[in-house]
Amino acid sequence: MRPIRPLLLALALLVPLPASARQDSADRAAEILKRIDATIQEESAKSRQAILELVRQELRGSETPPQAAAKPPAAAPSTEKAKAVLTVELLKKHAYFLASDDLEGRCAGYPGCDKAAAYIAESFKKSGLKPGGDAGGWFQKFRLMGKDTQNVIGMIDGSDPELKGEVVVIGAHYDHVGTLETRDFGRMGGKGDDTIWNGADDNASGTTCVMALAQAFGQGGLSARRTIVFICFSGEEAGLVGSRYYTNHPLVGIDKHAFMLNLDMVGRNPTKPMEIHGVGSGDGGVIRKAVEHAAAASGLKAKLNEAVTLVGGDSDHSSFADKRVPYAFFFSGFHADYHRPSDHADKLAYDNMVKVAATAMDILLEIGNLDEKPKFTGRKGPSLNLPDLESATPPRRLGVTVQELDDNDCDGLKLPADQGGLRVDAVQTGSAAEGAGLKVGDVVLSLAGATLPRGGTREELRRLLTEKVSPGKEVVLVVLRKSERITLKAKWSE
């Protein structure tokens, strides 16, 4: 803007006046200019003060003067803030408690398992979850072989008015196989002084990740468009009893379940890729895409398996697959401590478990925010409506600890391109496998005339054990022993 005072002076000089009036005009002009100068100075001072105040406000990071400062708005939900909660220290805290001797191996229906349930419920409460159990509580109670036990359920409501009625589930079983004094749901070993099967990897590891995720979601203020349900199942070792009970008595209609993510034994074998099964269970590859995105973001090494079986399986995701709910199943592989007293918390790979939890978080958010609920895709199986059996029968077992061969292993053994195998790491005393003559190091190639596939090998063995085995009848096993194919015969007494 041009200066005002010189312009007014110029105008005053250009206007012709009589001699008698020139003095009066000069006086008046001087008075007017004096007033103008005062006004300009006053306005300049105000402008300067306003500019200085703006600078001060910018430096303070606020648009409001200190005396009128409003309460700062709540921090926006942050995935990074939530992931910062997922630390080795937090995971160790939970795992060491769950796998401590005080919990006596967490056998379903026994006091140690109840202590674990109470600990999980208290953690969910502190994390800010809403209870999702019976009568507004944390527990969904059921009976198992004459004893009371419970699932532990918490949830975070969805943010979308239209989609919050649908749920995505993150789950893990918290029970294990107890002590010599509890019912035996598959204990192995135990001939030494240690008589408590602590179950650090199976499955304090998965339970620990679910609890840490609940805390991370709560502290990070995270939610998805769909409701997220956190479930720790009991009775898995007795035959998926707790997850089957839930899917028969779900929080909302089972058709409103968009996805289930199962974490079972995710704490060992950190140098090997994490096995993630069921990524083909959602139409259009939506599950695979979510898993790939999440694993890439966390840096988790993963081996993805598309295979889906509708009936049968070796962990709680199977109860959801039976109801045609898309799923993914994280599993770090078997090891020599499986179902043995030596499965202790100091052997868990906590750094890798942090990546597991971070990966799970991103998967839940991506699927929980999809516009459309994923449609289940899977092999069609027999239509079964499994009842809630108080006297549940454990699934039929061969009685071995096995490791699924990867492509390099199969190629090294010169197996056909579609042929897979399971390497035997341990044989349980008194099992059908021991009776058949299976030995550590054998590679199981077929059962009952059915060749095991490459990929989904363990799931296929479980299906064959369910569908092909009858008590008292011999079943043919073909194994590879030191490059030689050997035929064995196994029999189950019950």
C-alpha positions as CSV (number, residue, x, y, z in Angstrom):
1,M,0.0,0.0,0.0
2,R,1.2,3.5,-0.8
3,P,1.9,6.0,2.1
4,I,-1.1,8.2,2.9
5,R,0.6,11.3,4.4
6,P,2.6,12.5,1.3
7,L,-0.6,12.1,-0.8
8,L,-2.6,14.4,1.5
9,L,0.2,17.0,1.4
10,A,0.2,16.9,-2.3
11,L,-3.5,17.5,-2.5
12,A,-3.3,20.3,-0.1
13,L,-0.7,22.1,-2.2
14,L,-2.7,21.6,-5.4
15,V,-5.8,23.3,-4.1
16,P,-5.7,27.1,-4.8
17,L,-6.8,29.3,-1.8
18,P,-7.3,33.0,-1.1
19,A,-4.4,34.7,0.8
20,S,-6.6,35.3,3.9
21,A,-7.6,31.6,4.0
22,R,-4.2,30.1,3.3
23,Q,-3.0,30.5,6.9
24,D,-6.2,29.0,8.2
25,S,-6.0,26.2,5.7
26,A,-2.4,25.5,6.7
27,D,-3.3,25.3,10.3
28,R,-6.2,23.0,9.5
29,A,-4.0,20.8,7.3
30,A,-1.4,20.6,10.1
31,E,-4.1,19.5,12.5
32,I,-5.5,16.9,10.1
33,L,-2.0,15.5,9.4
34,K,-1.4,15.4,13.2
35,R,-4.5,13.3,13.6
36,I,-3.7,11.1,10.7
37,D,-0.2,10.5,12.1
38,A,-1.7,9.6,15.4
39,T,-4.2,7.2,13.8
40,I,-1.5,5.6,11.6
41,Q,0.8,5.1,14.6
42,E,-2.1,3.6,16.7
43,E,-3.1,1.2,13.9
44,S,0.6,0.2,13.3
45,A,1.0,-0.5,17.0
46,K,-2.1,-2.7,16.9
47,S,-0.9,-4.5,13.8
48,R,2.5,-5.1,15.3
49,Q,1.0,-6.5,18.5
50,A,-1.3,-8.8,16.5
51,I,1.6,-10.1,14.4
52,L,3.7,-10.7,17.5
53,E,0.8,-12.6,19.2
54,L,0.4,-14.8,16.1
55,V,4.2,-15.6,16.2
56,R,3.9,-16.4,19.9
57,Q,0.9,-18.7,19.3
58,E,2.8,-20.5,16.5
59,L,5.8,-21.0,18.8
60,R,3.5,-22.4,21.5
61,G,1.7,-24.6,19.0
62,S,-1.7,-23.2,19.9
63,E,-4.2,-20.8,18.3
64,T,-5.6,-19.8,21.7
65,P,-4.0,-17.4,24.2
66,P,-2.8,-19.1,27.3
67,Q,-5.6,-17.6,29.5
68,A,-8.3,-19.0,27.2
69,A,-6.6,-22.3,26.2
70,A,-9.1,-25.1,25.5
71,K,-8.6,-28.7,26.6
72,P,-6.4,-30.4,23.9
73,P,-8.4,-32.9,21.7
74,A,-7.9,-36.6,22.3
75,A,-5.0,-38.1,20.3
76,A,-6.1,-39.8,17.1
77,P,-6.0,-43.6,17.0
78,S,-2.5,-44.6,15.9
79,T,-1.5,-48.0,14.6
80,E,2.2,-47.1,15.3
81,K,1.3,-46.2,18.9
82,A,-0.5,-49.4,19.3
83,K,2.3,-51.5,17.9
84,A,4.7,-49.8,20.3
85,V,2.8,-51.6,23.1
86,L,3.9,-55.0,21.6
87,T,7.2,-55.5,23.3
88,V,9.3,-58.4,24.4
89,E,8.8,-57.4,28.0
90,L,5.0,-57.5,27.8
91,L,5.0,-60.9,26.0
92,K,7.5,-62.3,28.6
93,K,5.3,-61.1,31.5
94,H,2.2,-63.0,30.2
95,A,4.0,-66.1,29.0
96,Y,6.0,-66.6,32.2
97,F,2.9,-66.4,34.2
98,L,0.8,-68.7,32.0
99,A,3.6,-71.3,31.8
100,S,4.5,-71.1,35.5
101,D,4.2,-74.2,37.8
102,D,1.5,-72.3,39.8
103,L,-0.9,-72.9,37.0
104,E,-0.2,-76.7,37.0
105,G,-0.2,-77.1,33.2
106,R,-3.7,-75.4,32.7
107,C,-5.6,-78.6,32.1
108,A,-9.2,-77.8,31.3
109,G,-11.6,-78.2,34.2
110,Y,-8.8,-78.0,36.8
111,P,-7.8,-75.1,39.2
112,G,-4.7,-74.1,37.2
113,C,-6.8,-73.5,34.1
114,D,-9.3,-71.5,36.1
115,K,-6.4,-69.3,37.4
116,A,-5.3,-68.7,33.8
117,A,-8.9,-67.7,32.8
118,A,-9.1,-65.2,35.7
119,Y,-5.7,-63.7,34.7
120,I,-6.8,-63.3,31.1
121,A,-10.1,-61.7,32.0
122,E,-8.4,-59.2,34.3
123,S,-6.0,-58.3,31.5
124,F,-8.9,-57.8,29.0
125,K,-10.6,-55.6,31.6
126,K,-7.5,-53.4,32.1
127,S,-7.1,-53.2,28.3
128,G,-10.5,-51.5,28.0
129,L,-12.3,-54.3,26.3
130,K,-16.0,-55.0,26.8
131,P,-16.9,-58.3,28.3
132,G,-18.5,-60.8,25.8
133,G,-19.3,-63.8,27.9
134,D,-22.4,-65.1,29.7
135,A,-24.7,-62.5,31.4
136,G,-22.4,-59.6,30.7
137,G,-19.3,-61.2,32.2
138,W,-16.0,-62.4,30.7
139,F,-16.6,-66.1,30.8
140,Q,-18.5,-68.4,28.5
141,K,-18.9,-71.5,30.6
142,F,-19.4,-75.1,29.4
143,R,-18.8,-78.6,30.7
144,L,-16.0,-80.9,29.7
145,M,-16.0,-84.5,30.9
146,G,-17.9,-83.7,34.0
147,K,-16.0,-80.6,34.9
148,D,-16.7,-76.9,34.5
149,T,-14.4,-74.7,32.4
150,Q,-14.8,-71.6,30.3
151,N,-13.8,-69.5,27.3
152,V,-12.7,-65.9,28.0
153,I,-14.3,-63.3,25.7
154,G,-13.7,-59.6,25.2
155,M,-14.5,-57.2,22.4
156,I,-14.1,-53.8,20.8
157,D,-17.2,-52.4,19.1
158,G,-17.1,-51.7,15.4
159,S,-17.1,-48.0,14.3
160,D,-19.4,-48.4,11.3
161,P,-23.2,-48.3,12.1
162,E,-23.9,-50.8,9.3
163,L,-21.0,-53.2,9.8
164,K,-20.5,-53.3,13.6
165,G,-23.0,-56.2,13.7
166,E,-20.4,-58.3,12.0
167,V,-17.3,-59.6,13.8
168,V,-13.7,-60.6,13.2
169,V,-12.3,-63.0,15.8
170,I,-8.7,-63.3,17.1
171,G,-8.4,-66.5,19.1
172,A,-6.0,-68.8,20.9
173,H,-6.5,-71.7,23.3
174,Y,-5.1,-71.2,26.8
175,D,-5.5,-74.8,28.1
176,H,-2.7,-77.4,28.1
177,V,-2.3,-81.0,29.3
178,G,-1.8,-80.5,33.0
179,T,0.1,-82.8,35.4
180,L,0.3,-86.5,36.2
181,E,-2.7,-86.0,38.4
182,T,-5.0,-84.6,35.7
183,R,-6.8,-86.2,32.9
184,D,-4.5,-87.1,30.0
185,F,-5.2,-85.2,26.8
186,G,-2.0,-86.2,25.0
187,R,0.9,-85.9,27.4
188,M,4.3,-87.1,26.2
189,G,7.5,-87.8,28.2
190,G,7.4,-87.0,31.9
191,K,9.6,-89.8,33.2
192,G,11.9,-87.4,35.2
193,D,11.4,-85.1,38.2
194,D,9.4,-82.5,36.2
195,T,5.8,-83.6,36.4
196,I,4.2,-80.4,35.2
197,W,3.5,-79.9,31.5
198,N,3.7,-76.1,31.4
199,G,2.8,-75.6,27.8
200,A,4.8,-72.4,27.0
201,D,4.6,-72.8,23.3
202,D,1.4,-74.8,23.4
203,N,-0.3,-72.4,23.8
204,A,0.9,-69.8,26.2
205,S,2.6,-68.3,23.2
206,G,-0.6,-67.7,21.2
207,T,-2.6,-66.6,24.3
208,T,0.1,-64.1,25.2
209,C,-0.1,-62.6,21.7
210,V,-3.9,-62.3,22.0
211,M,-3.6,-60.6,25.4
212,A,-0.9,-58.2,24.1
213,L,-3.1,-57.3,21.1
214,A,-6.0,-56.5,23.4
215,Q,-3.8,-54.1,25.3
216,A,-2.3,-52.6,22.1
217,F,-5.8,-52.0,20.6
218,G,-6.9,-50.5,23.9
219,Q,-4.0,-48.1,24.5
220,G,-3.8,-47.2,20.8
221,G,-7.5,-46.4,20.7
222,L,-7.8,-48.7,17.6
223,S,-11.0,-50.1,16.3
224,A,-12.3,-51.4,12.9
225,R,-15.5,-50.9,11.1
226,R,-16.5,-54.4,12.3
227,T,-16.5,-55.5,15.9
228,I,-13.3,-57.3,17.0
229,V,-13.8,-60.2,19.3
230,F,-10.9,-61.6,21.4
231,I,-11.4,-65.2,22.6
232,C,-9.1,-67.4,24.6
233,F,-10.5,-71.0,24.3
234,S,-10.4,-73.8,26.8
235,G,-10.8,-77.5,26.0
236,E,-8.7,-77.4,22.8
237,E,-6.5,-80.3,23.9
238,A,-9.6,-82.4,24.6
239,G,-10.8,-82.0,21.0
240,L,-11.5,-78.4,20.1
241,V,-14.3,-78.4,22.7
242,G,-14.2,-74.7,23.6
243,S,-14.1,-73.4,20.1
244,R,-16.9,-75.8,19.0
245,Y,-19.0,-74.6,21.9
246,Y,-18.5,-71.0,20.9
247,T,-19.4,-71.6,17.2
248,N,-22.6,-73.4,18.4
249,H,-23.3,-70.5,20.9
250,P,-21.7,-67.5,19.2
251,L,-21.8,-63.9,20.4
252,V,-23.7,-63.0,17.3
253,G,-25.0,-65.2,14.5
254,I,-22.3,-67.3,13.0
255,D,-23.2,-66.0,9.6
256,K,-22.1,-62.5,10.9
257,H,-18.6,-63.8,11.5
258,A,-16.4,-62.4,8.8
259,F,-13.1,-64.0,9.7
260,M,-11.2,-65.9,12.4
261,L,-7.5,-65.6,13.1
262,N,-6.1,-68.5,15.2
263,L,-2.7,-68.3,16.9
264,D,-1.6,-71.8,18.1
265,M,2.1,-72.5,18.9
266,V,3.7,-69.4,17.5
267,G,6.7,-69.2,19.8
268,R,9.4,-71.5,18.4
269,N,11.6,-72.2,15.3
270,P,12.3,-68.5,14.6
271,T,14.7,-69.3,11.8
272,K,12.0,-71.0,9.8
273,P,9.1,-69.2,8.1
274,M,5.9,-69.0,10.1
275,E,3.3,-71.4,8.6
276,I,0.1,-69.5,7.9
277,H,-2.6,-71.8,6.8
278,G,-6.1,-71.2,5.3
279,V,-5.2,-68.1,3.3
280,G,-7.3,-69.5,0.5
281,S,-10.4,-69.6,2.6
282,G,-11.7,-66.3,1.4
283,D,-13.2,-65.7,-2.0
284,G,-11.1,-63.5,-4.3
285,G,-7.9,-63.9,-2.4
286,V,-8.8,-61.3,0.2
287,I,-7.3,-63.3,3.1
288,R,-4.1,-64.0,1.3
289,K,-3.8,-60.3,0.3
290,A,-4.3,-59.2,3.9
291,V,-1.8,-61.7,5.2
292,E,0.8,-60.7,2.6
293,H,0.4,-57.0,3.3
294,A,0.7,-57.5,7.1
295,A,3.7,-59.9,6.9
296,A,5.6,-57.5,4.6
297,A,4.9,-54.6,7.0
298,S,6.1,-56.5,10.1
299,G,9.0,-58.3,8.5
300,L,7.7,-61.7,9.6
301,K,9.0,-64.5,7.4
302,A,6.0,-66.6,6.4
303,K,5.1,-69.6,4.3
304,L,1.5,-69.2,3.1
305,N,-0.7,-72.3,2.5
306,E,-3.9,-72.0,0.5
307,A,-5.3,-75.4,1.5
308,V,-8.7,-75.4,3.2
309,T,-10.4,-78.4,4.8
310,L,-14.1,-78.0,5.7
311,V,-14.2,-80.7,8.4
312,G,-11.4,-81.7,10.7
313,G,-8.2,-80.0,11.6
314,D,-5.7,-79.7,14.4
315,S,-6.7,-76.4,16.1
316,D,-9.6,-74.1,16.9
317,H,-9.8,-72.5,13.5
318,S,-11.3,-75.8,12.4
319,S,-14.5,-75.2,14.4
320,F,-15.0,-72.0,12.4
321,A,-14.1,-73.6,9.1
322,D,-16.8,-76.2,9.8
323,K,-19.2,-73.3,10.0
324,R,-17.9,-71.8,6.7
325,V,-16.1,-68.9,8.3
326,P,-12.9,-67.7,6.5
327,Y,-9.8,-68.1,8.6
328,A,-6.0,-68.0,8.9
329,F,-4.0,-70.2,11.2
330,F,-0.5,-69.2,12.5
331,F,1.8,-72.1,13.5
332,S,5.6,-72.0,14.0
333,G,6.1,-75.8,13.8
334,F,6.6,-78.7,16.0
335,H,9.7,-79.3,18.2
336,A,11.2,-81.8,20.6
337,D,9.4,-80.2,23.6
338,Y,5.9,-80.6,22.1
339,H,3.5,-81.9,24.8
340,R,6.4,-82.6,27.1
341,P,7.3,-81.1,30.5
342,S,10.3,-79.3,28.9
343,D,8.1,-76.8,27.0
344,H,9.2,-73.8,29.1
345,A,8.8,-70.1,28.7
346,D,12.6,-69.4,28.5
347,K,12.6,-71.2,25.2
348,L,10.2,-68.9,23.4
349,A,11.4,-66.6,20.6
350,Y,9.9,-63.4,21.9
351,D,11.3,-61.1,19.1
352,N,9.5,-63.2,16.5
353,M,6.4,-63.3,18.6
354,V,6.3,-59.4,18.5
355,K,6.3,-59.7,14.7
356,V,3.5,-62.3,14.9
357,A,1.3,-59.9,17.0
358,A,2.0,-56.9,14.8
359,T,1.1,-59.0,11.7
360,A,-2.1,-60.1,13.4
361,M,-3.0,-56.5,14.2
362,D,-2.8,-55.4,10.6
363,I,-4.7,-58.5,9.3
364,L,-7.6,-57.8,11.8
365,L,-7.7,-54.1,10.7
366,E,-7.6,-54.8,7.0
367,I,-10.3,-57.5,7.1
368,G,-12.3,-55.7,9.7
369,N,-12.4,-52.6,7.4
370,L,-13.4,-54.4,4.2
371,D,-16.5,-53.1,2.4
372,E,-17.8,-56.6,1.9
373,K,-17.7,-59.6,4.2
374,P,-15.4,-62.3,2.8
375,K,-17.1,-65.4,1.4
376,F,-15.8,-68.8,2.5
377,T,-14.3,-71.0,-0.1
378,G,-13.3,-74.5,0.8
379,R,-13.5,-78.1,-0.2
380,K,-17.1,-79.4,0.3
381,G,-17.2,-82.0,3.1
382,P,-20.0,-83.9,4.9
383,S,-22.6,-81.8,6.5
384,L,-22.2,-82.2,10.2
385,N,-23.9,-80.4,13.1
386,L,-21.6,-81.3,15.9
387,P,-23.3,-81.2,19.3
388,D,-21.9,-80.0,22.6
389,L,-20.7,-83.3,24.1
390,E,-19.9,-83.2,27.8
391,S,-18.0,-86.4,27.4
392,A,-16.1,-85.3,24.4
393,T,-13.9,-87.9,22.7
394,P,-10.4,-86.6,21.8
395,P,-9.6,-86.7,18.1
396,R,-7.9,-89.8,16.9
397,R,-4.1,-89.5,17.0
398,L,-1.3,-91.3,15.3
399,G,0.9,-90.6,18.3
400,V,3.8,-88.8,16.7
401,T,5.4,-85.3,16.6
402,V,6.0,-84.4,13.0
403,Q,7.5,-81.7,10.9
404,E,6.0,-80.9,7.5
405,L,8.6,-81.1,4.7
406,D,9.1,-78.0,2.6
407,D,9.8,-78.0,-1.2
408,N,13.5,-78.3,-0.7
409,D,13.1,-81.3,1.6
410,C,10.8,-83.0,-0.8
411,D,13.0,-82.4,-3.8
412,G,16.0,-83.6,-1.8
413,L,14.2,-86.9,-1.2
414,K,13.3,-87.0,-4.9
415,L,9.5,-87.1,-4.3
416,P,7.1,-86.4,-7.1
417,A,6.1,-82.8,-7.6
418,D,2.7,-83.3,-5.9
419,Q,4.0,-85.6,-3.1
420,G,4.5,-84.3,0.4
421,G,5.7,-85.9,3.6
422,L,5.8,-85.6,7.4
423,R,9.1,-86.2,9.2
424,V,8.7,-88.0,12.5
425,D,10.5,-86.1,15.4
426,A,9.1,-88.2,18.3
427,V,6.9,-91.3,18.8
428,Q,4.6,-91.5,21.8
429,T,4.8,-94.5,24.0
430,G,1.8,-96.8,23.7
431,S,0.5,-95.1,20.6
432,A,-0.6,-96.6,17.3
433,A,2.5,-95.2,15.7
434,E,4.7,-97.2,18.2
435,G,2.7,-100.3,17.6
436,A,3.2,-100.0,13.8
437,G,7.0,-99.6,14.2
438,L,7.4,-96.0,13.3
439,K,10.8,-94.5,14.2
440,V,12.2,-91.1,14.6
441,G,13.5,-89.9,11.3
442,D,10.9,-91.8,9.2
443,V,9.0,-89.7,6.6
444,V,5.2,-90.6,6.4
445,L,4.2,-90.6,2.8
446,S,0.7,-92.1,2.8
447,L,-2.1,-93.4,5.0
448,A,-4.8,-95.9,4.1
449,G,-3.8,-95.7,0.4
450,A,-4.0,-91.9,0.2
451,T,-0.8,-90.1,-0.7
452,L,0.0,-87.0,1.4
453,P,0.0,-83.8,-0.7
454,R,2.8,-81.2,-0.8
455,G,1.3,-78.3,1.1
456,G,-1.4,-78.8,3.7
457,T,0.2,-82.2,4.5
458,R,-0.6,-82.2,8.2
459,E,-4.2,-81.2,7.7
460,E,-4.6,-84.0,5.2
461,L,-3.2,-86.5,7.6
462,R,-5.7,-85.3,10.2
463,R,-8.5,-85.7,7.7
464,L,-7.5,-89.2,6.9
465,L,-7.2,-90.2,10.6
466,T,-10.8,-88.9,11.0
467,E,-12.3,-90.5,7.9
468,K,-10.3,-93.6,7.2
469,V,-9.5,-95.1,10.7
470,S,-11.8,-97.4,12.6
471,P,-11.1,-99.1,15.9
472,G,-9.7,-102.6,15.6
473,K,-8.9,-102.4,11.9
474,E,-5.4,-102.2,10.4
475,V,-4.5,-99.2,8.4
476,V,-1.5,-99.3,6.0
477,L,1.2,-96.6,6.4
478,V,3.9,-96.0,3.9
479,V,7.1,-94.3,5.2
480,L,10.5,-93.5,3.8
481,R,13.3,-94.7,6.0
482,K,16.8,-94.0,4.9
483,S,15.8,-93.7,1.2
484,E,13.8,-97.0,1.4
485,R,10.0,-97.1,1.2
486,I,8.6,-99.3,3.9
487,T,5.0,-100.5,4.5
488,L,3.7,-100.6,8.1
489,K,0.4,-101.5,9.6
490,A,-1.2,-99.4,12.4
491,K,-4.2,-100.3,14.6
492,W,-6.2,-98.3,17.0
493,S,-7.9,-100.0,19.9
494,E,-10.5,-97.3,20.4
